[in-house]
Amino acid sequence: MRFSGDLILLTHMLMSGSWHIYRPGERWWHPRNDMRIVIATDKFEAVAFKVPVAEFHTAASLARRPGFNQLGPDVLAETFDEQHAIANLRAQPQMQVADALLRQDVIAGLGNVYKSEVCFACRVDPFRKVATLTEGEIGCLISTARKFMKANVSDTSIGQIATYTGLRRTTRRADPAERLWVYGRRGEPCRRCGTPIESRKQGREARVTFRCPACQT
């Protein structure tokens, strides 16, 4: 978040934090003990709860900040450069596909849920090496990542605030119980073919990846 002058606030929610938008005087959804940051104007209050990383920077210090100064194209940016993201993915030939999609220097913004969902939508085994992907598969992964992320953001919010809709959806089905293709559905039937969904830990951080062994051969 960029303020007047050379002042920038960098935050990272990791797995526990959240940003909320309130009207002045509106009751917060979380207790004040969980609040770390409040940014207030006459019309709105932005409140950060349980945000582990919160740092003030100048433009110069932010440019030197590890983990930020080499971010790939922002998947939600209006100026998203798809070809740049494709080139970044190609540059990780020995990585497994799902691990590469989580690298923020490849494409910024994709998380663990979407990693599995994107691979399923493109019928790509998330444990394949990037080097084995066809041009069509690489293009599908990047374009689907952007499509899924943008589908979960509303740009019609009051006051022009972009709102993340909470429950992640990739299937476009009306039933909330059918909102995801594979993530969190170990042992349940694939929504395409009925084969039981599999899951196992992947990568250095042992993040859980879900896939259909029939659809993603």
C-alpha positions in Angstrom: 0.0 0.0 0.0 1.5 3.3 -1.1 0.9 6.4 1.0 1.8 10.0 0.3 5.5 10.7 0.3 8.0 7.9 0.1 6.1 5.6 2.5 5.0 2.0 1.6 3.3 -0.6 3.8 4.1 -4.2 2.9 2.0 -6.9 4.5 1.8 -10.7 4.1 -1.2 -12.6 5.5 0.5 -16.1 5.3 -2.0 -18.7 6.4 -3.6 -16.8 9.3 -4.1 -13.2 8.5 -6.9 -11.2 6.8 -7.8 -7.7 5.8 -11.3 -6.4 6.4 -13.1 -3.3 5.2 -15.6 -1.6 7.6 -17.6 1.6 7.7 -16.6 3.8 10.7 -18.3 2.6 13.8 -19.2 -0.8 12.3 -18.6 -3.8 14.5 -15.5 -5.8 13.7 -15.8 -9.5 13.0 -12.7 -10.3 15.1 -11.6 -9.1 18.6 -9.3 -6.1 18.9 -6.6 -8.3 20.4 -6.2 -9.8 16.9 -5.9 -6.4 15.2 -2.4 -5.3 14.0 -3.1 -2.5 11.6 -5.9 0.1 11.1 -5.9 2.4 8.1 -8.9 4.9 8.5 -10.5 7.5 6.3 -13.7 9.4 6.7 -15.6 6.7 4.9 -13.8 3.4 5.5 -11.6 1.5 7.9 -9.2 -1.2 6.6 -8.3 -3.5 9.5 -5.6 -6.2 9.4 -6.1 -9.1 11.7 -3.4 -11.6 12.7 -1.1 -10.4 9.9 2.3 -11.9 10.6 4.4 -9.7 8.3 3.9 -5.9 8.4 6.7 -3.6 7.4 7.2 0.0 6.4 9.4 0.7 3.5 10.7 3.4 1.2 10.8 2.7 -2.5 14.5 2.0 -2.2 14.2 -0.5 0.7 11.3 -2.3 -0.9 13.4 -2.8 -4.1 16.0 -4.6 -1.9 13.4 -6.6 0.1 13.9 -10.4 -0.5 10.8 -12.2 -1.6 9.3 -9.1 -3.0 11.9 -7.6 -5.4 11.7 -10.6 -7.8 7.9 -11.2 -8.0 6.5 -12.5 -11.2 3.5 -11.0 -13.1 0.6 -10.3 -10.7 -2.2 -12.7 -11.9 -4.9 -10.1 -10.9 -3.2 -7.1 -12.4 -5.0 -5.3 -15.3 -1.6 -5.2 -17.0 -0.9 -8.9 -16.5 1.8 -10.1 -18.9 0.8 -13.7 -19.9 3.8 -14.2 -22.1 6.1 -13.2 -19.3 4.5 -15.7 -16.9 4.7 -18.4 -19.6 8.5 -17.7 -20.0 8.9 -17.8 -16.2 7.2 -21.2 -16.0 9.4 -22.5 -18.9 12.5 -21.4 -16.9 11.8 -24.0 -14.2 12.1 -27.2 -16.3 13.2 -29.5 -13.4 10.5 -28.4 -11.0 7.2 -30.3 -10.6 4.3 -28.4 -12.1 2.4 -27.6 -9.0 5.5 -26.5 -7.1 6.4 -24.2 -10.0 2.9 -22.6 -10.0 3.4 -21.7 -6.3 6.6 -19.8 -6.9 5.8 -16.2 -6.6 8.7 -15.2 -8.9 7.0 -17.3 -11.7 3.4 -15.9 -11.2 2.4 -13.8 -8.3 -0.8 -14.5 -6.4 -1.5 -18.2 -6.9 -2.0 -20.3 -3.7 -2.2 -23.9 -2.7 -5.9 -24.3 -3.5 -5.7 -22.9 -7.0 -2.5 -24.8 -7.7 -4.5 -28.1 -7.6 -7.6 -26.7 -9.3 -5.6 -25.2 -12.2 -3.8 -28.4 -12.9 -7.1 -30.4 -12.8 -8.8 -27.9 -15.2 -5.9 -28.3 -17.7 -5.7 -32.1 -17.2 -2.1 -31.8 -16.1 -0.6 -34.2 -13.5 0.7 -31.7 -10.9 3.7 -34.1 -10.2 5.0 -33.9 -13.8 8.2 -31.9 -14.5 7.7 -28.6 -16.2 10.1 -29.8 -19.0 7.4 -32.3 -20.1 4.7 -29.8 -20.7 3.5 -28.9 -24.2 3.1 -25.3 -25.3 -0.6 -25.8 -25.1 -0.5 -27.1 -21.6 1.7 -24.2 -20.4 -0.6 -21.7 -22.0 -3.6 -23.4 -20.4 -2.0 -23.3 -16.9 -1.3 -19.6 -17.0 -4.6 -18.5 -18.6 -6.6 -20.7 -16.3 -4.8 -19.4 -13.2 -5.8 -15.9 -14.2 -9.4 -16.9 -15.0 -9.9 -18.7 -11.8 -8.4 -15.9 -9.7 -10.4 -13.2 -11.4 -13.6 -15.2 -11.0 -13.2 -15.0 -7.3 -12.9 -11.2 -7.1 -15.8 -8.8 -7.4 -15.1 -5.5 -9.1 -18.6 -4.1 -8.5 -18.1 -3.5 -4.8 -19.4 -0.3 -3.1 -16.8 2.4 -3.2 -14.7 0.7 -5.9 -13.1 -1.7 -3.3 -12.1 -5.0 -4.9 -13.7 -7.7 -2.7 -12.5 -11.3 -2.4 -15.6 -13.4 -2.1 -14.4 -15.8 0.6 -15.3 -19.3 -0.5 -13.0 -20.1 -3.5 -14.9 -21.3 -6.5 -13.6 -22.9 -9.7 -16.5 -25.2 -10.9 -19.0 -22.3 -11.5 -21.7 -24.6 -9.9 -24.4 -22.9 -7.8 -24.2 -25.5 -5.0 -21.6 -24.4 -2.5 -20.8 -28.0 -1.8 -19.6 -28.4 -5.4 -17.5 -25.2 -5.6 -14.1 -26.9 -6.2 -13.0 -29.7 -8.6 -10.4 -31.6 -6.5 -9.0 -29.6 -3.5 -9.9 -31.0 -0.1 -11.8 -33.9 -1.8 -9.5 -36.9 -1.1 -11.4 -40.2 -1.6 -14.4 -38.4 -3.1 -15.4 -39.1 -6.7 -14.0 -36.9 -9.5 -16.7 -34.6 -10.8 -15.8 -35.5 -14.3 -15.2 -39.3 -14.3 -16.0 -40.6 -10.8 -12.5 -41.9 -10.0 -11.6 -41.3 -6.3 -9.5 -38.1 -5.8 -6.0 -38.6 -4.5 -3.8 -36.4 -2.5 -0.2 -36.3 -1.2 2.3 -33.9 0.1 4.6 -32.2 -2.4 7.6 -30.0 -2.4 10.0 -28.7 0.2 7.2 -27.2 2.3 5.1 -30.4 2.0 2.0 -28.6 0.8 -0.9 -31.1 0.0 -1.7 -31.5 -3.7 -5.0 -33.0 -4.9 -5.5 -34.7 -8.3 -7.7 -37.2 -10.3 -5.5 -40.1 -11.3 -7.7 -40.8 -14.3 -8.2 -37.2 -15.7 -4.6 -36.1 -15.0 -2.5 -38.9 -16.3 
